[in-house]
Amino acid sequence: MRSILAAALLACLAAAPPAAAQASTKAEPATIDIVFNPPTDAPMRYRVARDRAARTSRPGMSASWVEELRFTKAGDGFIAHWRMEATSLPPEMRAPGIAPMIAPFTGEPIAFDLDAEGTVLRVRDWPAAQARILAAVDAAGQLIPAADRDKVMPQVRAMFTGLTAETAPSALLRNVEPLFGGGGLSMHVGEEISTPIEQPVPLLGGSVAMDVTITLSAAEPGRTATLTSRSDYDPDSFKRLLTQLADRFTPAEKAARTQELEQMLPEMLLSETGTTLIDLPSGMPLRYENRRIATIDGKTVPVESLALTWLR
């Protein structure tokens, strides 16, 4: 059960975009400027590859598929139109119990407002998108036994009814969130920036604090820049999220689950390392790789990895 509860929380966490630190950092005069300038009115396709380590309670997972973005200009910012490419989905994502939940994201693209630096601000028409998602949740619920449906589906529904236009992007764009918000960063090769950030976990209605260090490790001016990052999660902040996870259970289960969570992995430390190869003319990642690990009782174990590749 301890592994199941940890996995449920980790599944809600999105990989932190390396550029997320730039908003609160004043770098020295830079030799490399990253400007968010994506191609507009043409689809951009990224291959998403996720690998999840096996646990005693569940098998490992390795899957890849394609997600599509199309940008349009809107005043000083942009609109991003996003969807998953249905024909690219692996068999496990087409299974009867999973397919209904993915269906809202494979048809008509969902639109997001972005600022000039590519930071996602909100879902453009969240009531319509939310209605599509809730309809899919209800359809998926009809495929499981009534006893389990009555117990599980209210919690699943609550995750999405609790989202707003501003908090929904981190949940919907979980796989490709590292592609956004890279504009406005100016650094010279070898420069390092460190800053604390709050990573939203919208499906749990909270956030987790982390310390992020970003280094511009290499650059070809006018062509590419390579950023490396390390993110260390604050243990107390992570524990608060575990408590919020316990709040999803029914009152009869909550006390026992809360006690279990408090005893669970008291020495657990979570961290991530990432590398981003940025195409400087567009400010978009050509390749993004992130690895999340946990240190439990002094032992380091893999959690999951994410890779994004621009299919040019």
C-alpha positions in Angstrom: 0.0 0.0 0.0 2.9 2.3 0.7 4.1 2.0 -2.9 0.5 2.5 -4.2 0.1 5.8 -2.3 3.5 7.1 -3.3 2.8 6.2 -6.9 -0.5 8.0 -6.8 1.2 11.2 -5.7 4.1 10.9 -8.0 1.8 10.5 -10.9 0.3 14.0 -10.2 3.7 15.6 -10.3 4.9 17.1 -13.6 8.5 17.4 -14.5 9.7 20.9 -13.6 10.6 22.9 -16.6 14.3 24.1 -16.3 13.3 27.6 -17.4 10.8 28.0 -14.6 13.5 29.7 -12.4 14.0 32.6 -14.8 11.1 34.7 -13.6 12.6 35.4 -10.2 16.3 35.5 -11.2 18.4 38.5 -12.3 21.3 37.1 -14.3 24.4 38.9 -15.1 24.8 40.4 -18.6 24.4 37.4 -20.9 26.0 36.1 -24.0 23.1 33.8 -24.8 19.5 35.1 -24.9 16.6 32.6 -25.2 13.6 34.2 -26.9 10.3 32.4 -27.1 9.6 32.5 -30.9 7.9 29.3 -31.9 6.8 28.7 -35.5 3.2 29.9 -35.8 0.2 28.4 -37.7 2.0 25.1 -38.3 1.9 22.0 -36.2 4.8 21.0 -34.0 5.0 17.4 -33.0 6.8 16.0 -30.0 7.5 12.4 -29.2 6.8 11.8 -25.5 8.6 8.8 -23.9 7.9 7.9 -20.3 9.5 5.1 -18.3 8.3 4.3 -14.8 10.3 2.0 -12.5 8.7 -1.2 -11.3 7.5 -1.5 -7.7 6.4 -4.5 -5.7 2.8 -3.4 -6.1 2.9 -2.7 -9.9 5.0 -3.5 -12.9 7.3 -1.0 -14.7 6.0 1.0 -17.6 7.6 2.1 -20.8 5.5 3.9 -23.4 5.8 6.6 -26.1 3.4 8.6 -28.2 3.1 12.0 -30.0 1.6 15.2 -28.8 1.0 18.1 -31.1 1.2 21.9 -30.6 0.2 24.7 -32.9 1.0 28.3 -31.9 -0.7 31.5 -33.0 0.1 35.1 -32.1 -2.3 36.9 -29.8 -1.3 40.5 -28.9 2.0 40.4 -27.0 1.6 36.7 -26.3 0.6 33.5 -28.0 -2.2 30.9 -28.1 -1.1 27.2 -27.9 -3.4 24.6 -29.4 -2.6 21.2 -27.9 -3.8 17.6 -28.5 -2.5 14.1 -28.3 -2.1 12.3 -31.6 -4.6 9.4 -31.5 -2.8 7.2 -34.1 0.4 7.3 -32.0 -1.0 6.0 -28.8 0.4 2.7 -27.6 -1.9 -0.3 -27.0 -2.0 0.2 -23.3 -3.4 3.7 -23.7 -6.1 2.3 -26.1 -7.3 -0.3 -23.5 -11.1 -0.1 -22.8 -10.6 1.3 -19.3 -8.1 3.9 -20.3 -9.2 5.1 -23.8 -12.3 7.1 -22.6 -10.1 9.1 -20.3 -7.8 10.1 -23.1 -10.5 10.7 -25.7 -11.0 14.4 -24.8 -7.4 15.1 -25.6 -7.2 13.4 -29.0 -9.9 15.3 -30.9 -10.4 19.1 -31.1 -7.3 20.8 -29.7 -7.6 22.5 -26.3 -6.4 26.2 -26.5 -4.1 27.9 -23.9 -3.2 31.5 -23.4 0.6 32.2 -23.2 2.5 35.3 -22.3 5.3 36.7 -24.5 7.9 34.4 -22.8 5.8 31.3 -23.4 4.5 30.8 -19.9 1.1 29.2 -19.9 -1.5 31.4 -18.2 -4.8 29.6 -18.5 -7.1 27.4 -20.6 -9.0 29.6 -23.0 -12.4 28.0 -22.7 -12.1 26.0 -19.5 -15.8 25.4 -19.0 -16.1 23.6 -22.4 -12.9 21.6 -21.9 -13.9 20.7 -18.3 -17.2 19.4 -19.6 -15.5 17.2 -22.1 -13.2 15.8 -19.5 -16.0 15.1 -16.9 -18.0 13.4 -19.6 -15.0 11.2 -20.3 -14.6 10.4 -16.6 -18.3 9.4 -16.4 -17.9 7.2 -19.4 -14.8 5.5 -18.0 -16.7 5.0 -14.7 -19.4 2.9 -16.5 -16.7 0.4 -17.4 -15.8 -0.6 -13.8 -18.0 -2.5 -11.3 -20.6 -0.5 -9.5 -19.1 -1.0 -6.0 -15.7 0.3 -7.2 -17.3 3.0 -9.2 -19.2 4.5 -6.3 -16.0 4.5 -4.2 -13.4 5.7 -6.7 -15.2 7.9 -9.3 -16.2 10.7 -6.9 -12.6 11.2 -6.0 -11.5 11.2 -9.7 -14.3 13.6 -10.5 -13.3 15.9 -7.6 -9.8 16.2 -9.1 -11.1 17.8 -12.2 -14.0 19.8 -10.8 -11.5 21.5 -8.4 -9.4 22.8 -11.3 -9.7 26.4 -12.6 -8.8 27.9 -16.0 -5.5 28.9 -14.3 -4.6 25.6 -12.5 -5.8 23.2 -15.2 -2.8 23.7 -17.6 -0.4 22.0 -15.3 -2.7 18.9 -15.2 -3.6 18.8 -18.9 -0.1 19.6 -20.2 1.7 17.3 -17.7 3.8 15.6 -20.3 4.8 18.6 -22.4 4.8 21.3 -19.7 8.7 21.6 -19.9 8.3 22.9 -23.4 6.8 26.2 -22.2 8.1 29.3 -20.4 11.7 29.2 -21.8 11.8 32.8 -23.0 13.5 35.7 -21.3 16.5 33.6 -20.0 19.9 35.3 -20.5 23.1 33.5 -19.4 26.7 33.0 -20.4 28.2 29.5 -20.7 29.1 28.1 -17.4 26.8 30.4 -15.5 24.6 28.9 -12.8 21.3 30.1 -11.4 19.7 28.8 -8.2 16.3 29.6 -7.0 13.4 28.2 -4.9 10.1 27.5 -6.8 6.7 26.2 -6.1 5.7 23.4 -8.5 1.9 23.2 -8.8 0.2 19.8 -8.2 -3.3 20.9 -9.4 -5.0 17.5 -9.2 -4.3 17.5 -5.4 -5.1 21.2 -5.1 -1.6 22.1 -3.8 2.0 22.5 -4.7 5.4 21.2 -3.7 8.4 23.4 -2.9 11.8 22.7 -4.5 15.2 24.2 -4.9 16.2 24.4 -8.6 19.7 25.0 -10.0 20.1 25.7 -13.7 23.4 25.8 -15.6 24.0 26.9 -19.2 26.5 24.1 -19.9 27.1 24.7 -23.7 26.0 26.9 -26.5 26.4 27.5 -30.2 25.4 31.1 -30.7 22.5 31.5 -33.0 21.9 27.7 -33.1 21.5 25.8 -29.8 21.9 26.1 -26.1 22.2 23.3 -23.6 20.7 23.7 -20.1 21.2 21.3 -17.3 19.1 21.4 -14.1 18.8 19.8 -10.7 15.6 20.1 -8.6 15.5 19.0 -4.9 12.1 18.6 -3.4 11.4 20.0 0.1 10.6 17.0 2.3 8.1 18.8 4.5 6.3 20.2 1.4 6.2 16.7 0.0 4.8 15.3 3.2 2.0 17.9 3.1 1.0 16.6 -0.3 0.9 13.1 1.1 -1.6 14.4 3.7 -3.7 16.0 0.9 -3.7 12.7 -0.8 -5.1 11.1 2.3 -7.9 13.7 2.3 -9.1 12.0 -0.9 -10.2 9.0 1.0 -13.6 8.6 2.7 -13.9 9.6 6.3 -13.9 6.0 7.4 -10.6 5.3 5.8 -8.9 8.7 6.3 -7.6 8.2 9.9 -5.9 4.8 9.0 -4.6 6.1 5.8 -3.2 9.3 7.3 -1.4 7.3 10.0 0.0 5.1 7.3 1.2 8.1 5.3 2.9 9.7 8.3 4.8 6.5 8.9 5.6 6.1 5.2 9.1 6.7 4.0 10.0 9.3 6.7 13.5 9.7 5.2 12.3 10.0 1.6 14.1 12.6 -0.5 12.9 13.3 -4.1 15.1 15.0 -6.7 15.3 15.4 -10.5 18.0 16.0 -13.0 17.3 17.3 -16.5 19.0 18.3 -19.7 17.4 20.6 -22.4 18.8 21.2 -25.8 17.2 24.4 -27.1 16.8 25.6 -30.6 17.7 29.3 -30.3 15.9 30.6 -33.4 12.6 29.3 -32.0 13.3 29.1 -28.3 11.8 25.6 -28.3 13.5 22.5 -26.9 14.8 20.1 -29.6 15.3 17.5 -26.9 14.3 17.4 -23.2 15.3 14.7 -20.8 14.4 14.4 -17.1 15.1 11.7 -14.5 13.3 11.6 -11.2 14.9 9.6 -8.3 14.0 9.0 -4.7 16.4 8.4 -1.8 14.6 6.1 0.7 16.3 5.1 3.9 19.6 6.1 2.4 19.1 4.1 -0.8 18.7 5.7 -4.2 16.0 4.2 -6.4 14.7 5.4 -9.8 11.1 6.7 -10.0 10.5 7.6 -13.6 12.0 9.4 -16.6 10.6 11.6 -19.3 12.0 12.5 -22.7 10.6 14.9 -25.3 11.9 15.0 -28.8 10.9 17.6 -31.5 10.0 15.6 -34.6 11.2 18.1 -37.3 
